[in-house]
Amino acid sequence: MGYGRTRMKVCSTCIIVKSETEFYKKKTAKDGLQPKCKGCVKKYNNSYYTTHREQIVKRSKDWSIKNPEKVAEIQRKYHPKKDKQKVNARGQTNYAIKTGKLIKQPCPCGDKKVEAHHENYDEPLIVDWLCMKCHAKLHKCQNDRDPRCND
């Protein structure tokens, strides 16, 4: 495969020729890709979930009951105790947004797709509204050695 060329493949479901980036990887397949495109896989998965929701939820609950140590390990990994304050602040912020007590404002750069930034997690409803780019830059700039913070 040369530079600038994109391999194409036909989706086995929608029969549309698409770029290989539109397919999930599959090690056991000859070409290393799944036969269905990402869009068709997503439609299938959503359809399967809606028709089998009860069984899926039951299976998940049963697994959780049979594997409490694995559940605890997963919870420790994704909700460490040191971040409890962050998790609580985010939860309160999301609830306030849902109930209308907190209204999203545009980022200072003008972007309307914003995230809440907490300067102090003790005050979860006092937030700065920042787009992803500005939010990431703010956190990177907390490290004074980052040269991107000088502009």
C-alpha positions in Angstrom: 0.0 0.0 0.0 1.5 3.3 -1.1 1.4 6.7 0.6 -1.9 8.5 0.2 -3.8 5.4 -0.8 -6.7 4.1 1.2 -7.8 0.5 1.0 -11.5 0.0 0.3 -13.9 -2.8 1.4 -17.5 -3.7 0.8 -19.7 -4.0 3.9 -21.4 -7.4 4.0 -24.6 -5.8 5.4 -25.2 -2.5 3.6 -23.2 -3.5 0.5 -21.5 -0.1 0.3 -17.8 0.3 -0.6 -16.1 2.1 2.3 -12.6 2.9 3.5 -11.0 0.3 5.8 -11.1 2.9 8.6 -14.9 2.4 8.6 -14.4 -1.2 9.8 -13.5 -2.6 13.2 -10.4 -4.8 13.4 -10.7 -8.6 13.6 -7.5 -10.6 14.0 -8.9 -13.8 12.7 -10.2 -12.3 9.4 -8.0 -12.6 6.3 -7.9 -8.9 5.8 -7.8 -8.2 9.6 -11.2 -6.4 9.5 -14.8 -7.3 10.4 -17.1 -7.9 7.5 -19.7 -5.3 8.7 -18.9 -1.6 8.7 -18.9 0.3 12.0 -22.3 1.9 11.2 -23.9 -1.5 10.6 -22.3 -3.0 13.7 -23.7 -0.2 15.7 -27.2 -0.6 14.3 -27.1 -4.3 15.0 -25.8 -3.9 18.5 -28.5 -1.2 19.3 -31.2 -3.5 17.9 -29.9 -6.5 19.8 -29.8 -4.6 23.0 -33.4 -3.2 22.7 -34.8 -6.7 21.9 -32.7 -8.5 24.6 -32.4 -5.8 27.3 -33.9 -7.8 30.1 -31.6 -10.8 29.5 -28.5 -8.6 29.2 -29.3 -6.7 32.5 -30.0 -10.0 34.3 -26.7 -11.5 33.0 -24.8 -8.4 34.1 -26.4 -8.5 37.6 -25.8 -12.2 38.0 -22.1 -11.7 37.0 -21.8 -8.9 39.6 -23.2 -11.1 42.3 -20.9 -14.0 41.4 -17.8 -11.9 41.1 -17.8 -9.3 43.9 -14.0 -9.1 44.1 -13.8 -8.3 40.4 -16.6 -5.7 40.7 -14.6 -4.1 43.6 -11.5 -4.1 41.6 -13.2 -2.3 38.7 -14.8 0.2 41.0 -11.4 0.9 42.6 -9.9 1.4 39.2 -12.5 3.8 37.9 -13.5 5.5 41.1 -10.5 5.8 43.4 -11.1 7.1 46.9 -8.9 10.2 46.3 -11.2 11.2 43.4 -14.4 10.8 45.6 -14.7 14.6 45.9 -14.3 15.0 42.1 -16.9 12.3 41.4 -19.4 14.0 43.9 -18.8 17.4 42.4 -19.4 16.1 38.8 -22.5 14.3 40.0 -23.9 17.5 41.6 -23.0 19.6 38.6 -24.8 17.1 36.2 -27.8 17.0 38.5 -27.9 20.8 38.6 -27.7 21.0 34.8 -30.6 18.4 34.4 -32.8 20.3 36.9 -32.0 23.7 35.3 -30.2 25.2 38.3 -27.0 25.4 36.3 -27.1 26.5 32.7 -24.2 25.9 30.3 -22.5 29.1 28.9 -20.3 29.4 25.8 -16.5 29.0 26.2 -14.6 32.3 26.2 -13.3 31.3 22.8 -16.9 31.2 21.5 -17.4 27.4 21.3 -20.9 26.4 22.5 -19.9 22.7 23.1 -18.6 23.1 26.7 -17.5 21.2 29.8 -17.6 22.3 33.4 -14.2 23.1 35.0 -14.0 23.1 38.8 -11.4 25.3 40.4 -12.5 24.0 43.8 -14.4 20.7 44.3 -15.7 22.0 47.6 -18.0 24.3 45.6 -19.4 22.0 42.9 -21.8 24.5 41.4 -19.2 27.2 40.8 -17.7 26.2 37.4 -16.0 27.7 34.4 -17.5 26.6 31.1 -14.7 25.6 28.7 -14.6 23.8 25.4 -12.5 20.6 25.3 -9.5 22.4 23.7 -9.4 25.3 26.2 -10.1 22.9 29.1 -7.2 20.6 28.1 -4.9 23.7 27.6 -5.8 24.9 31.1 -4.9 21.6 32.7 -1.6 21.4 30.7 -0.8 25.0 31.7 -0.9 24.0 35.4 2.5 22.5 34.6 4.6 25.7 34.2 7.2 23.9 32.1 4.8 23.4 29.2 6.0 25.8 26.4 2.4 26.0 24.9 1.3 28.1 27.9 3.3 31.2 26.9 0.9 32.3 24.1 
